[in-house]
């Protein structure tokens, strides 16, 4: 079963500390996606900080999102 994002904190340099319902916590780096398609809007840091959790995933007002699967695979896990 795919874990949901249950908590997050916006960090510097387009990184997000994420806690998943599985208990894993890590840092997801959004920077590699900033030049791709609809994610370019996230370069505006004030907009980037408008992230929220919706249906267990991170979303932004203009429909950008990262699935919990992507976050879990790509995040750097921390203890």
N, C-alpha and C positions, 0 to 999 in steps of 0.2 A: 504494500500500500504506500502510496506517495504521501510523504509528510506535508503538512501545511506550514506556511510561514505564520508564526504566532506573535512574533515581536521583532522589531527592527530599530536600528539607530543609524541615522545618516552620519557618516564620518567624513573626513577630508578626502580630497583627491578622487571623488566619485566612487567611494567605497561605502558599503553598507554592512553593518554588523547585523546578522540575521540569526534568529533562534527558530528552529523548526519543531514541530509537534513531536518528532522522534527524540527530542532532547539534544540534538546536535546544535552547536553554535559555531558560527564561522563568519568570515569576512568575504563578501561577494564584491568583486571589482567590476564596475560597470564601464570603466574607461575603454576596454577593447571594443565596445559596441557603439561608441559615440559617433562614429563616422558611417554608420550603417542605417539606411532607410529612415524609418520613423523615430529612431533613437537619437538622431542628430539634435532634436529639440531638447534633449536632456543636458546638452552642453551648457545651457543657461542654468547656472547653479541655483538660482532662486526657484526655478521651475523644478529642478532635480529634487530639491528639498520638499516638494509637495507630494512625495510618495505616500501611499497609504496601503493598508492591507484590505483586500477584497476577495472573498471566496478563497482564502488561503494562499493568495499570491500577492506580489508587489505590483501595484498599478499606479499610473499617473493620470491626470485629468484628460489628456488627449489620446487615451487608449493604448499607451505603451504599457507593456507588462513583461515580467520575467516569470516563467513558470517555476513552481517549487522544484521540479525535476532539474531544470537548468541550474537553479541556485544551488541545490544540493551537490550536483556534480562539479560545478565550477568554484564553489566557495573554498577558501582556505580554512579548514577546521581549526578551532581553538578550544582549549580545555576550559 
